[in-house]
Amino acid sequence: MELGGRWGRSSTPRLVSEAAELRQDRRTGTEAEAADSGGVRARRFLLCLYLVGFLDLFGVSMVVPLLSLHIKSLGASPTVAGIVGSSYGILQLFSSTLVGCWSDVVGRRSSLLACILLSALGYLLLGAATNVFLFVLARVPAGIFKHTLSISRALLSDLVPEKERPLVIGHFNTASGVGFILGPVIGGYLTELEDGFYLTAFICFLVFILNAGLVWLLPWREAKPGSTEKGLPWRKTHVLLGRRARASEKAAWPWVKVVLALQNMKNLLFSEMWDIFLVRLLMAVAVMLYYSNFVLALEERFGLRPKVTGYLISYTSMLGAMAGLALGPILRLYKHNSQTLLLHSSVLTCTLLLLYSLAPAIGAVVISSTLLSFSTAIGRTCITDLQLTVGGAQASGTLIGVGQSVTAVGRIIAPLLSGIAQELSPCGPPSLGAALALVAIFIMSLNKPHFNGDGNGKLKSE
């Protein structure tokens, strides 16, 4: 009895301890399984978003290269065709910020679906356009609502940690870039058929409908609450809107929030972040100047046929699309310091633009074009990440929308500057681009603390 009693007394705590450890192990295992399951679902969500970006640019790039030929076939003069082409850029200029802010307020899902469906309507009307007036009318919905990629990038910034954001956005750019490479091939084949343009526009419409269905079926429950499906909470949105928002909290209808945010937009542009948007504008114009007379300059300088130049453009476009896959190792090399990476990529871009301008042989052109495809792709990703870091991801839709508006300004300015520079020399546009890139580098060097993310983060949540 004594032996049995001692055994019973000594073993009871041990059994209790072992049972507790077993329950703890089971709980830990359950939590690990839940974390693994959540990680798988999150990766699936990201892959679906990459597919959304691919389908978006795949559909658009089937049609866009054919627009100038089609409007000419409708009887438009070159001047009218130019005005119609510019009108799309002007619509994008004014709608980018509005739609981005709207997505912050009403939620990513609603705004993304609305933009895709209304853009699809525009391409359906384009396929039915039989005169110039209907053609112009069909471009209006796409000009206003074709912001699928911007909202998708804002959604990505909502979903991933700040450290992973440049890598994820780079992968998204790669997926959409592949769509932009494949689209013209399919569109070029279809346009050779009878009524090829109308068939291509209708297929583009179907691609957008497929994309809308994909967005509808996305597992939105895995997204962060309050920033994707239902919009930003008013307590966070008021940081963006300023003090006037607090006085209007009782009347916090979605469009009221949008209007108040837009009224406060001048504070965003002309205060802490003015230099970031100026750098974005300068670098965008610099790269656009490089592309503006690329075919003509190579023909005049080296006698290169447009067909061969087209192969070179396709080659560099493919490299640019693949550059997103190289972002992971590069960011690890820079210890995830996207600000320093932006500065170095801008220096490389400036150097390569100068090398291209002074290239004595076609080999130097190929080398500079190859490296430029990487430096510009990395720079675009880094400047977007910097906007979100300094401004705060709570207003990511607005910030990305403003960035797109700044780029749209560059699309308006670049052709004018290119025309003036070409009067002097075929090397004029890229030389001017190198000068603008040098100014951007100078601004980044002067505002080093700010470009290292040490700004006061005006739009960050409090």
Secondary structure, 3 states (H helix, E strand, C coil): CHHHHHHHHHHHHHHHHHHHHHHHHHHHHHHHHHHHHHHHHHHHHHHHHHHHHHHHHHHHHHHHHHHHHHHHHCCCCHHHHHHHHHHHHHHHHHHHHHHHHHHHHHCHHHHHHHHHHHHHHHHHHHHHCCCHHHHHHHHHHHHHHCCHHHHHHHHHHHHCCCCCHHHHHHHHHHHHHHHHHHHHHHHHHHHCCCCHHHHHHHHHHHHHHHHHHHHHHCCHHHCCCCCCCCCCCHHHHHHHHCHHHHHCHHHCCHHHHHHHHHHCHHHHHCCCCHHHHHHHHHHHHHHHHHHHCHHHHHHHHHCCCHHHHHHHHHHHHHHHHHHHHHHHHHHHHCCCCHHHHHHHHHHHHHHHHHHHHCCCCHHHHHHHHHHHHHHHHHHHHHHHHHHHHHHCHHHHHHHHHHHHHHHHHHHHHHHHHHHHHHHHCCCHHHHHHHHHHHHHHHHHHHCHHHHHHHCCCCCCCC
